[in-house]
Structure formats: C-alpha cells, structure tokens
Amino acid sequence: MKTIKDENYSFEHVKQRLKERYNIEIARDFYDRMNKSLRPFIGEPDCGTDNNGDQEIHTMFIKNKNIRVVYSKSKNRITTVLL
C-alpha cells in the first residue's frame, strides 16, 4: 500500500529528520513558519534543484545551525532535511 504524502506526513518526516540529524525538535507551528519564510525565495534555490525543477534545496538558519532543506514546488512545502 502506498503512503499518502500529505502535509501532515511532510511535517512528521521533517520533524523526524531534524531530530535524527541535528538534534532539533520542532512543533507544527514552527514547521508552518519555516514554509512561510521560505516561499519568497522559491525559484531562487541557493543549493540547487532536482532534474525536473520541482524540488529546490535551500539553506535555512534554524536554532543556530545552517540546515539544508528540500522544498517541493508542487506540494508547496518543505519535504525533507539533508545532512
């Protein structure tokens, strides 16, 4: 069975990756603010894009750390966090 990757799934995934990779814990409202603060920069990725241009890699300063996140333009949200 295929997992439905809705907005709540993306939040839980990002929350888990931030904890695993950077020992940072976030709440849903923080995730929503992350997305909102990144939207003015969509189309101007500072770390690249995927081959079809839907996913962009951006650097965000989160809790005193530079964190690279993947933003999906089609989903209009951050979908994962990179090392």
Buried (B, 14 or more C-beta within 10 A) or exposed (E): EEEEEEBEEBBEBBBEBBEEEBEBEBEEEBBEEBBEEBEEEEEEBEEEBEEEEEBBBBEBEBEEEEBBBBBBBEBEBBBBBEE
